[in-house]
Amino acid sequence: MKDTVRVILALLIAAGCGVCAAMAPKDDDKSPAAKLVDEKVIFKFTGDKDTAPGRDPGSMKLSPDGKRLLYIRRKRLEVGKGSPTRAYEVRLRTLAGGEEVVLPIPAYTWDDIPRMMISMNVFDAAGKRIVLGIGVDKNNDGLHKHREEKLQPAFYDIAKDKVTKLDVTDEIVLPTFDRTGKGLIIIAATEKARTGKMYTTPADKIKLKECGTWGLPRSTCPTADVIPLLLPPKRDADGRRGKWEFVLYDLANDKIAAKLPMDERNTMLDDYNPQWTADGRYLYYVDVKMAEAGGRRVTFTRIWDRKEGKLAGEIEKAVAIGPGPTKTTMVLSRRRMSSLMIHDAASGKTWQLASGQPIRPASVTSKYILYVKFNGEERTLCRARIALPK
């Protein structure tokens, strides 16, 4: 992450460190391997340096029915000195026929902004509309210059190829559908997170309701009106600035439901969105700690049990990608995003994923996994299902 917008997109310095729990898988786990089945090739992009699906988490998202793919593609610009040299357009691809449209919105000059939004709930429940924060293009040059221009939430109607803007603007605007896909959660904040607001509203009839607090929303719980938030620090009576906090926020009752432990050196939750199991009980989120030997900072994943209100385990050197094929499983990536595993939060059981050749995950839903398959110099984006061993 870079420059000023990073401050709010990171929102990451939180208090506390949790207890280490028992259900951590080991590298030498000998359980039978899970497999990829029903593979479908979406497209090949060998030699295309501007399409890099799977290079970064949040670069693409499947629609709820698995029929469409929303993804980011770099667009090279020929402009004058001191102007942006590249931009990032958002594309929507129909998987059955391969048709693509570029969303009719200003291209982003910083890819972290669309990646943040695409990693959240951008599709409505029916997969007919997309919500994004789009640039207020003051000079109509087709670009959102994040240092100069504001953002505003907008709907994109897929069938009509039409954009409808909402009447909220600020330096940072991040909208997401709620768990039902029928309501919105919107944050609007200044670039350095000094001030901000969070709203909820029905998606079909906009009526903004300001929440009692605000922060960066992460993955919405699929079964309850709860969302992880990164809360900006407050100043005490002496003017001293506090720390960022990572919490579960109860949207229905407009209050903090739980404070989650996180190392204050963690600067990764903007890039790696926390992920819920399909039953909405377990939240996997990335954290860091100092290694006992060498004093290096190492990455691991914590597991929070929402029902019990406590940590349920941790997994070393792994990042959660998305929900697994059962209600309590999670797909995680290890070894620089090239090795995948499935972990069951309820039992602690682990399965490695046997893919047959190197792959890199791009996005996971409870039904499908998107991944890039490597075969020498060839790069292929595929969709498949994960089958656990019987």
C-alpha positions in Angstrom: 0.0 0.0 0.0 1.2 3.5 -0.7 0.7 7.2 0.0 -2.1 8.9 1.8 -5.1 6.6 1.1 -3.2 3.8 2.6 -3.7 5.3 6.1 -7.4 4.5 6.0 -7.2 1.4 3.9 -4.7 -0.1 6.4 -6.5 0.9 9.6 -4.5 -1.7 11.2 -2.8 -1.0 14.5 -4.9 -2.8 17.1 -4.4 -3.8 20.7 -3.9 -7.1 22.2 -2.4 -10.5 21.4 -4.5 -13.6 21.8 -3.9 -17.0 23.3 -2.5 -19.7 21.0 -5.1 -22.4 20.6 -4.7 -26.1 19.9 -6.2 -26.6 16.5 -3.2 -25.5 14.4 -2.4 -27.8 11.5 1.2 -29.0 10.9 3.2 -29.0 7.8 3.6 -32.8 7.9 -0.1 -33.4 8.0 -0.6 -36.8 6.3 -4.4 -36.5 5.7 -5.7 -37.6 2.3 -5.6 -34.7 -0.1 -8.5 -32.6 -1.4 -8.9 -32.3 -5.1 -10.1 -29.9 -7.8 -13.0 -31.1 -9.8 -15.2 -29.8 -12.7 -12.5 -27.5 -13.9 -13.5 -24.8 -16.4 -11.0 -22.7 -18.3 -12.1 -19.1 -18.2 -9.3 -17.5 -20.3 -5.6 -17.7 -21.0 -3.4 -14.7 -20.6 0.1 -15.9 -21.3 2.3 -12.9 -22.1 -0.4 -10.4 -21.1 1.3 -8.3 -18.5 -1.7 -6.1 -17.9 -4.0 -8.9 -16.9 -2.7 -10.4 -13.7 -5.6 -12.2 -12.0 -4.5 -13.9 -8.8 -1.4 -11.6 -8.5 -3.1 -9.8 -5.6 -5.9 -10.8 -3.4 -9.1 -8.9 -4.2 -8.3 -8.6 -7.9 -11.4 -10.5 -9.0 -14.8 -11.8 -7.8 -17.3 -14.3 -9.1 -21.0 -13.4 -9.1 -23.2 -15.3 -6.6 -24.4 -17.7 -9.3 -20.8 -18.2 -10.6 -21.8 -17.1 -14.1 -19.9 -13.8 -14.2 -16.4 -12.6 -13.3 -15.6 -9.1 -12.1 -11.9 -8.3 -12.4 -9.3 -5.5 -12.6 -7.1 -4.9 -15.7 -4.3 -2.4 -16.1 -4.6 0.2 -18.8 -1.5 1.9 -20.0 -1.8 5.7 -20.6 0.0 8.0 -22.9 -0.1 11.3 -21.1 2.1 14.3 -20.4 4.8 14.7 -17.8 3.7 14.5 -14.2 0.5 12.7 -15.1 -0.4 9.0 -14.3 1.2 6.5 -16.6 -1.3 3.7 -15.9 -4.9 3.2 -14.8 -7.0 0.3 -13.7 -10.3 -0.5 -15.3 -12.9 -2.8 -14.0 -14.2 -5.5 -16.4 -17.2 -7.9 -16.2 -16.9 -11.2 -18.1 -19.7 -13.6 -18.9 -18.2 -17.1 -18.4 -20.5 -19.0 -20.8 -19.7 -17.0 -23.9 -16.7 -15.0 -22.9 -18.3 -11.6 -23.6 -16.7 -8.7 -21.7 -17.6 -5.2 -20.9 -15.6 -2.4 -19.3 -17.7 -0.8 -16.6 -18.5 2.8 -17.7 -16.8 4.4 -14.7 -13.6 6.5 -14.4 -10.5 4.2 -14.4 -8.7 4.2 -11.1 -5.1 5.5 -11.0 -4.4 3.4 -7.9 -5.3 -0.3 -7.9 -5.6 -0.6 -4.2 -8.9 1.2 -4.3 -10.8 -1.2 -6.6 -9.1 -4.2 -5.0 -10.4 -3.1 -1.6 -14.0 -2.9 -2.9 -13.9 -6.1 -5.0 -12.7 -8.0 -2.0 -16.0 -7.2 -0.3 -19.6 -7.9 -1.3 -19.9 -6.1 -4.6 -22.7 -8.1 -6.1 -26.3 -8.0 -4.9 -28.2 -11.2 -3.9 -29.4 -11.8 -7.4 -26.1 -11.0 -9.1 -27.8 -8.3 -11.2 -26.2 -5.2 -9.7 -22.7 -4.2 -8.6 -21.8 -1.6 -6.1 -18.5 0.3 -6.2 -17.0 3.6 -5.1 -16.3 5.5 -8.3 -14.4 8.6 -9.0 -15.9 12.0 -9.2 -14.4 12.8 -12.5 -14.2 16.6 -12.4 -12.5 17.2 -15.7 -14.2 14.3 -17.6 -10.9 12.7 -18.6 -12.1 9.2 -17.7 -9.7 8.9 -14.7 -10.1 9.0 -11.0 -7.0 10.8 -9.7 -7.0 9.7 -6.1 -4.9 12.6 -4.9 -7.2 15.2 -6.4 -10.7 13.8 -6.9 -13.2 12.4 -4.5 -15.2 9.1 -4.6 -18.9 8.3 -4.4 -20.9 5.1 -4.2 -22.6 3.9 -7.4 -24.7 1.0 -8.6 -23.9 -0.7 -12.0 -26.9 -2.4 -13.5 -25.5 -5.4 -15.5 -28.4 -5.9 -17.9 -28.8 -2.1 -18.7 -25.1 -1.3 -18.6 -26.0 1.7 -16.6 -24.5 3.5 -13.6 -26.6 5.2 -10.9 -24.7 7.4 -8.5 -25.6 7.9 -4.8 -25.4 11.3 -3.1 -22.4 10.7 -0.9 -18.9 12.0 -1.6 -15.6 12.0 0.3 -12.0 11.4 -0.2 -12.5 7.7 0.5 -15.8 6.0 -0.1 -16.1 2.3 0.3 -19.5 0.6 -0.2 -20.5 -3.0 0.2 -23.7 -5.0 0.2 -24.7 -6.5 3.5 -25.1 -10.2 4.1 -28.6 -10.3 2.4 -27.4 -8.4 -0.7 -30.4 -6.1 -0.2 -28.8 -3.5 2.0 -25.7 -1.4 1.8 -22.9 -0.5 4.3 -21.0 2.7 3.2 -18.1 4.4 4.8 -17.1 8.0 3.8 -13.9 9.4 5.3 -11.0 11.8 4.8 -7.8 10.5 3.4 -5.9 10.3 6.7 -8.8 8.8 8.7 -9.2 11.9 10.9 -12.9 12.0 10.4 -15.4 9.7 8.8 -18.9 8.3 8.9 -20.5 4.9 8.4 -24.0 4.5 7.0 -26.5 1.6 6.4 -29.3 1.8 3.9 -31.7 -0.4 1.9 -30.3 -0.8 -1.5 -33.6 -0.3 -3.4 -34.8 2.8 -1.6 -31.8 4.8 -0.4 -32.3 6.1 3.1 -29.0 6.7 4.9 -28.8 5.9 8.6 -25.6 7.0 10.3 -24.0 4.4 12.6 -22.7 5.3 16.1 -19.2 4.6 15.0 -17.2 4.1 11.8 -14.3 2.2 10.5 -13.1 0.1 7.6 -15.6 -2.7 6.8 -14.3 -6.1 6.0 -16.1 -9.3 5.0 -19.7 -9.3 6.2 -20.8 -12.3 8.3 -23.0 -14.5 6.0 -25.5 -15.5 8.7 -25.7 -12.6 11.1 -25.8 -8.8 11.0 -22.2 -8.6 12.1 -19.2 -7.1 10.3 -15.5 -6.9 11.2 -14.4 -3.2 11.5 -11.0 -1.6 11.9 -11.7 1.4 14.1 -9.5 4.6 13.9 -7.8 5.6 17.2 -9.2 8.3 19.5 -7.4 10.9 21.5 -7.6 10.9 25.3 -8.1 13.9 27.5 -4.4 14.7 27.3 -4.5 14.6 23.5 -2.6 11.4 23.2 -3.5 9.3 20.2 -4.7 5.8 20.9 -4.4 2.6 18.9 -6.5 1.2 16.1 -8.9 -1.5 17.1 -10.2 -4.6 15.3 -13.8 -5.4 16.3 -16.9 -7.3 15.4 -19.7 -4.7 15.0 -23.3 -5.5 15.5 -25.1 -3.6 12.8 -28.6 -4.5 14.0 -28.0 -3.0 17.5 -25.4 -0.4 16.4 -22.7 -1.5 18.9 -19.4 -3.3 19.2 -20.1 -7.0 19.8 -16.5 -8.1 20.5 -12.9 -6.8 20.4 -10.5 -9.1 18.6 -6.8 -9.5 19.4 -4.3 -8.3 16.9 -0.6 -7.3 17.0 -0.1 -3.5 16.6 2.5 -4.2 13.9 0.0 -5.8 11.7 -0.4 -3.9 8.4 -1.9 -6.6 6.3 -5.7 -6.6 6.8 -6.2 -4.1 4.0 -4.6 -6.5 1.5 -5.9 -9.8 3.0 -9.6 -9.5 3.8 -10.7 -11.6 6.8 -12.9 -14.5 5.7 -15.9 -16.2 7.3 -16.8 -19.9 7.2 -20.1 -20.5 5.4 -21.9 -21.0 8.7 -20.8 -17.5 9.9 -19.4 -18.9 13.1 -15.6 -18.7 12.5 -13.7 -15.7 11.2 -10.1 -16.2 9.9 -7.9 -13.1 9.9 -4.2 -12.5 9.2 -1.9 -11.3 12.0 1.8 -11.0 12.6 4.2 -11.9 15.4 7.9 -11.9 16.1 9.7 -15.3 15.5 11.5 -16.6 18.5 14.6 -17.2 16.5 16.1 -14.3 14.5 13.5 -11.7 15.6 11.8 -11.8 12.2 8.1 -10.8 11.7 6.1 -13.9 10.6 2.6 -14.1 9.3 -0.1 -16.4 10.7 -3.9 -16.6 10.7 -6.1 -16.3 13.8 -9.5 -18.0 14.1 -12.2 -16.3 16.0 -15.2 -18.3 17.2 -18.1 -15.8 17.1 -20.5 -18.1 19.1 -18.0 -18.6 22.0 -16.6 -15.1 21.8 -13.0 -16.3 21.9 -10.0 -17.4 19.7 -10.4 -21.0 18.4 -6.9 -21.5 17.0 -4.2 -20.2 14.7 -2.5 -21.4 11.6 1.2 -20.7 10.9 2.4 -19.1 7.7 -1.1 -19.1 6.0 -3.6 -16.6 4.7 -7.4 -17.3 4.4 -8.7 -17.0 0.9 -12.3 -17.9 1.2 -14.9 -20.4 2.6 -14.4 -24.1 2.0 -16.8 -26.6 0.5 -18.5 -27.4 3.9 -20.0 -25.0 6.5 -17.0 -25.0 8.8 -14.1 -25.2 6.4 -11.8 -22.5 5.1 -9.4 -22.4 2.1 -6.0 -21.0 3.0 -2.8 -20.3 1.0 0.7 -21.1 2.1 4.2 -20.7 0.8 3.8 -17.5 -1.2 0.3 -18.2 -2.4 1.4 -21.4 -4.3 0.3 -24.1 -1.9 -3.3 -24.5 -0.8 -4.9 -26.2 2.2 -8.4 -26.7 3.6 -8.9 -26.3 7.3 -12.0 -27.4 9.3 -12.5 -24.9 12.2 -14.8 -27.2 14.1 -12.6 -30.3 14.2 -9.1 -28.8 13.5 -8.7 -31.3 10.6 -6.6 -30.2 7.6 -6.3 -31.3 4.0 -3.7 -30.3 1.5 -5.0 -29.5 -2.0 -3.6 -31.7 -4.7 -3.7 -29.7 -7.9 -1.2 -31.6 -10.1 0.6 -28.5 -11.1 1.4 -25.1 -9.6 -1.6 -22.8 -9.1 -2.2 -19.5 -7.4 -5.6 -18.7 -5.9 -7.5 -15.6 -7.0 -10.9 -15.9 -5.3 -13.0 -18.4 -3.4 -16.7 -18.7 -2.8 -18.5 -21.5 -1.0 -19.1 -23.1 -4.4 -16.1 -22.4 -6.5 -12.4 -21.5 -6.4 -10.8 -19.3 -9.0 -7.1 -19.8 -9.6 -4.3 -19.3 -12.1 -2.7 -22.5 -13.4 0.9 -22.4 -14.4 2.3 -24.7 -17.1 5.8 -23.5 -18.1 5.2 -20.0 -19.5 1.5 -20.5 -20.0 -0.9 -18.9 -17.6 -4.6 -20.0 -17.5 -7.4 -18.7 -15.3 -9.7 -21.6 -14.2 -12.8 -22.2 -12.1 -13.3 -25.4 -10.2 -14.9 -27.0 -7.1 -13.0 -28.4 -4.2 -13.8 -32.1 -3.3 -12.8 -33.3 0.1 -11.7 -36.9 0.6 -14.4 -39.3 1.8 
